[in-house]
Amino acid sequence: MESSTTPQFRVDPFWPQPLPNNWMLGQVAGLAVSDSDNIWIVHRPSTLDARQRGEEGMCCVPAPPVIEFAPDGSVQRSWGGPGEDYEWPESEHGIYVDSNQHVWIGGNAAADSHILKFTVDGEFILQIGRAGQSGGSNDTDNLGRPAGFTVDEDANELYVADGYGNRRIIVFDNTTGAYKRHWGAYGETPHDEVLPPYSPDAEPDRQYRSPVHDVTISTDGLVYVADRTNNRLQLFQKDGTFVREVFIRPETLGSGSVSGVTLSEDFEQRWLFVPDGTNNVVWILDRSTLDVIDQFGRLGKYAGQFYRLHNLAIDSGGNLYTTEVNVGQRVQKFDRLR
């Protein structure tokens, strides 16, 4: 039940500012906020149809895959796409900006078994894995359609939600890309055997389902994992020791209810924000109890509504940002009211 202290938000219908150069966004499948409160997205230009690419009349051109916005919604940087020294993903998915101003990007196409690291200006630094080489959920050299990232700055470790093909969290050295460890649901060894269809009446799955969609780390050292189509968040210690789990709208079928997890900006990180791309709402949870306290949003194409809500991020002022895939194809800002 909503309380007087529950965060409340209002959409800013004028954010971001109009894109330059007649740019058009495709499916926006990655979102991050940097330490400077700039907002980064990665979208999929390949999802634009001929009309949206301006091939049938006066219209638009696909925006570069990676765009950085200032807090006022103006474009600061843009870059991305194939290069000679790396394998750009076939279907862009997930973006993260660490404290050293390095940008991680993944992909969820069948051949996207790798992740890329760039400077904020788009200069290539590192590739982990090789395209089309995934060896499954216990392959320590390649990924399996990785979905999301976070960095433990104290340990200099990169955590990857891996992913649409694999069923695990995998950890690498954030500088060198060296493999550290991985685990599956409940901290157990993952496997790639076929799972029965999800049923809300069945016992909880001992394996993650496709996709393991997001991962984040709280300031008190808990690792939060979004197991999207199992409709659950799982919590771990950093070594993969299972702590607890919570199910959110467990009767949800299809793409599931737990698309991600974001921590509130306050010192105690009192709240969790969970984007739900099937029910098209943002769930607000009390982090200490994991109880759902409130929600906002609904299906639609107007400002403040969602059509296939995908990612969520927060800035230092507690304002939320969201992205949408399918035909949603946008990024929105929700101002914190209290």
C-alpha positions in Angstrom: 0.0 0.0 0.0 1.2 3.5 -0.8 2.6 5.5 2.1 3.3 9.2 2.5 7.0 8.5 1.8 6.6 6.3 -1.3 8.3 8.0 -4.2 6.0 9.7 -6.6 6.8 10.7 -10.2 5.4 12.8 -13.1 6.4 12.4 -16.7 8.2 15.2 -18.4 6.6 15.2 -21.9 9.2 17.6 -23.3 12.2 15.3 -22.5 14.3 14.6 -24.5 14.6 17.6 -26.8 13.9 16.9 -30.5 16.6 14.8 -32.0 18.9 16.6 -34.5 19.4 15.7 -38.2 16.0 14.1 -38.6 17.1 11.2 -36.5 14.7 8.4 -35.7 15.0 5.9 -32.9 14.4 2.2 -33.3 13.8 -0.1 -30.4 15.6 1.3 -27.4 17.1 -1.7 -25.7 19.7 -0.2 -23.3 19.8 2.6 -20.8 22.3 4.0 -18.3 23.0 7.1 -16.3 26.6 8.1 -15.8 28.2 9.6 -12.7 27.7 13.1 -14.3 23.9 12.4 -14.6 24.1 12.2 -18.4 21.7 9.6 -19.9 23.0 7.0 -22.3 20.9 4.8 -24.6 21.6 2.1 -27.2 19.0 1.5 -29.8 18.5 -0.8 -32.8 18.6 1.2 -36.1 17.9 -2.1 -37.9 14.4 -2.2 -36.4 13.3 0.8 -38.4 11.2 0.1 -41.5 11.6 1.7 -44.9 9.2 4.4 -44.1 11.0 5.3 -40.8 14.3 5.3 -42.7 13.0 7.9 -45.1 13.0 5.5 -48.1 9.4 6.2 -49.0 9.3 9.9 -48.6 10.4 12.9 -46.6 11.0 11.6 -43.1 14.0 10.5 -41.2 17.3 8.8 -40.9 18.3 6.2 -38.4 20.1 7.7 -35.4 23.5 6.3 -34.5 23.2 3.3 -32.1 24.6 5.0 -29.1 23.4 8.4 -27.9 24.3 10.4 -24.8 21.9 13.0 -23.5 22.6 15.9 -21.1 20.2 16.2 -18.2 18.2 18.8 -20.2 17.6 16.3 -22.9 20.0 17.7 -25.5 22.3 15.3 -27.4 25.9 15.4 -26.3 27.5 12.5 -28.2 26.5 9.8 -30.7 28.4 7.0 -32.2 28.4 3.2 -32.8 28.2 0.6 -35.5 30.6 -1.9 -37.1 34.3 -1.3 -37.0 37.5 -3.0 -38.1 38.8 -4.0 -34.7 35.6 -5.4 -33.1 32.4 -7.3 -33.9 29.4 -5.0 -33.4 26.3 -6.9 -32.1 23.6 -7.8 -34.6 20.9 -6.8 -32.1 22.0 -4.1 -29.7 21.1 -4.8 -26.1 22.2 -3.3 -22.8 24.6 -0.4 -22.0 26.5 0.6 -18.9 28.9 3.5 -18.1 31.4 2.9 -15.3 33.1 5.4 -13.1 36.1 5.5 -15.4 33.8 6.7 -18.2 34.0 3.5 -20.1 30.9 2.2 -22.0 29.9 -1.5 -22.2 27.5 -2.7 -24.9 26.0 -6.2 -25.6 23.6 -7.8 -28.0 20.9 -10.4 -28.0 20.9 -11.8 -31.5 21.7 -15.5 -32.0 25.3 -14.7 -32.9 25.8 -12.1 -30.1 28.1 -14.1 -27.8 30.3 -11.2 -26.9 30.4 -7.8 -25.2 32.3 -4.6 -26.2 34.0 -1.8 -24.2 34.5 1.7 -25.5 35.5 5.2 -24.3 32.7 7.7 -24.1 33.8 9.0 -27.5 33.4 5.6 -29.1 37.0 4.5 -29.2 37.2 0.7 -29.0 39.0 -0.7 -25.9 38.1 -4.4 -25.4 36.0 -7.3 -26.6 35.1 -10.3 -24.4 34.0 -13.3 -26.4 33.6 -13.8 -30.1 30.5 -13.6 -32.3 28.9 -16.9 -33.0 31.1 -18.9 -30.6 28.9 -19.4 -27.5 29.5 -22.7 -25.8 26.6 -22.5 -23.4 26.0 -21.5 -19.8 29.4 -22.8 -18.5 31.6 -21.4 -21.3 34.0 -19.0 -19.6 35.4 -17.5 -22.8 32.1 -16.4 -24.6 28.7 -15.0 -23.6 25.3 -16.1 -24.7 23.2 -13.1 -25.9 24.1 -10.9 -22.9 21.4 -8.6 -21.7 22.7 -6.2 -19.0 25.7 -5.1 -17.0 26.9 -3.5 -13.8 30.3 -2.8 -12.3 31.5 -3.3 -8.7 33.8 -0.3 -8.6 35.5 -1.4 -5.3 36.5 -4.8 -6.7 36.8 -3.6 -10.3 34.6 -6.4 -11.5 32.1 -6.4 -14.3 28.9 -8.4 -13.7 26.9 -9.5 -16.8 23.3 -10.8 -16.9 23.9 -13.6 -19.5 21.3 -13.6 -20.9 18.9 -14.6 -23.7 21.0 -17.7 -24.6 22.7 -18.5 -21.3 21.3 -18.9 -17.8 23.7 -17.2 -15.5 25.5 -14.2 -14.0 29.1 -14.1 -15.1 31.8 -11.9 -13.6 35.0 -10.5 -15.4 37.8 -8.2 -14.4 36.6 -4.8 -15.6 40.0 -3.8 -16.9 41.4 -6.9 -18.5 38.2 -8.9 -19.2 39.6 -11.9 -17.4 37.0 -14.4 -16.3 36.4 -14.5 -12.5 33.3 -16.7 -11.7 29.7 -17.4 -12.7 26.6 -18.9 -11.2 23.0 -19.7 -12.0 19.7 -19.5 -10.1 20.1 -20.1 -6.4 23.8 -20.0 -6.8 23.8 -23.4 -8.5 25.7 -24.5 -11.6 23.6 -23.6 -14.7 22.6 -26.0 -17.4 21.1 -25.7 -20.9 18.6 -28.5 -20.9 15.1 -27.7 -22.2 12.8 -26.4 -19.4 9.0 -27.0 -19.3 6.8 -24.0 -20.0 6.5 -21.6 -17.1 3.6 -22.2 -14.8 2.6 -20.0 -11.9 1.3 -23.1 -10.1 4.6 -25.1 -10.4 7.5 -25.1 -7.9 10.0 -22.3 -8.6 12.5 -23.2 -11.3 16.0 -24.1 -10.1 17.3 -22.6 -13.4 17.0 -19.2 -14.9 14.8 -18.8 -17.9 15.5 -16.7 -21.0 16.3 -14.0 -20.4 18.5 -13.3 -17.4 17.8 -9.7 -18.1 19.5 -7.4 -15.6 21.9 -7.2 -12.7 22.7 -4.5 -10.2 24.6 -4.2 -6.9 23.5 -2.3 -3.8 25.9 -0.2 -1.6 25.6 -2.9 1.1 26.9 -5.5 -1.3 23.9 -7.4 -2.5 23.6 -8.6 -6.1 20.1 -8.3 -7.6 19.3 -10.4 -10.6 16.2 -10.0 -12.8 14.9 -13.4 -13.9 12.4 -12.0 -16.3 10.1 -14.8 -17.4 10.3 -16.5 -14.0 8.8 -13.2 -12.7 11.3 -13.0 -9.9 14.3 -11.1 -8.4 17.0 -13.1 -6.8 19.5 -11.7 -4.3 23.0 -12.9 -3.8 26.3 -12.1 -2.1 29.0 -11.1 -4.5 30.5 -14.7 -4.4 27.2 -16.1 -5.7 25.8 -17.3 -2.4 22.0 -17.2 -2.6 20.3 -14.9 -0.1 16.6 -14.7 -1.0 14.1 -14.1 -3.8 10.8 -12.4 -4.5 8.1 -13.0 -7.1 6.4 -10.1 -8.7 3.0 -10.7 -10.4 3.8 -14.4 -10.7 0.7 -15.1 -12.8 2.3 -13.1 -15.7 3.0 -15.2 -18.8 4.7 -14.3 -22.0 7.7 -12.1 -21.6 7.4 -12.0 -17.8 7.1 -9.2 -15.2 10.7 -8.5 -14.1 12.6 -6.8 -16.9 15.1 -5.1 -14.6 16.0 -3.7 -11.2 17.1 -0.2 -10.2 18.0 1.0 -6.7 16.9 4.4 -5.4 19.4 7.2 -5.1 19.2 7.8 -1.3 22.1 6.6 1.0 20.1 3.6 2.3 18.7 2.7 -1.2 15.4 2.2 0.4 13.4 1.5 -2.8 13.7 -0.9 -5.7 12.2 0.0 -9.1 11.3 -2.9 -11.4 10.2 -2.3 -15.0 7.6 -4.7 -16.2 7.4 -4.9 -20.0 4.4 -7.3 -20.1 2.1 -5.4 -17.8 3.7 -2.1 -18.7 4.1 -0.7 -15.2 7.0 0.2 -12.9 6.8 -1.7 -9.6 8.1 0.1 -6.5 9.3 -2.3 -3.8 10.5 -1.6 -0.2 14.1 -3.0 -0.4 14.1 -4.2 3.2 11.0 -6.3 3.0 10.8 -6.8 -0.8 7.1 -5.9 -0.6 5.5 -4.2 -3.6 4.4 -0.8 -2.2 3.2 1.0 -5.3 3.2 1.1 -9.1 2.8 3.5 -12.0 2.2 3.4 -15.7 -0.1 1.7 -18.1 -0.2 0.4 -21.7 -0.3 3.2 -24.2 1.6 5.5 -26.6 1.1 8.8 -24.8 3.6 10.5 -22.5 3.9 8.6 -19.3 2.5 5.4 -20.7 4.5 2.4 -21.9 4.4 0.1 -24.9 6.8 -2.8 -24.2 8.7 -1.1 -21.3 12.3 -2.5 -21.3 14.9 -0.6 -19.2 14.9 1.8 -16.2 17.6 4.0 -14.7 17.8 6.7 -12.1 19.9 9.9 -11.7 21.3 11.5 -8.5 18.1 13.5 -8.1 15.9 10.5 -8.0 14.4 11.1 -11.5 13.7 8.0 -13.5 14.3 7.2 -17.1 12.7 4.4 -19.1 13.0 2.9 -22.6 10.7 0.9 -24.8 11.2 -1.8 -27.5 8.8 -3.3 -30.0 7.0 -0.3 -31.5 7.5 1.8 -28.3 10.9 3.0 -29.6 11.5 5.9 -27.2 13.2 7.1 -24.0 11.1 8.9 -21.3 11.9 10.9 -18.2 9.8 10.9 -15.0 10.5 13.7 -12.5 10.7 12.8 -8.8 7.9 14.7 -7.0 8.7 13.4 -3.5 
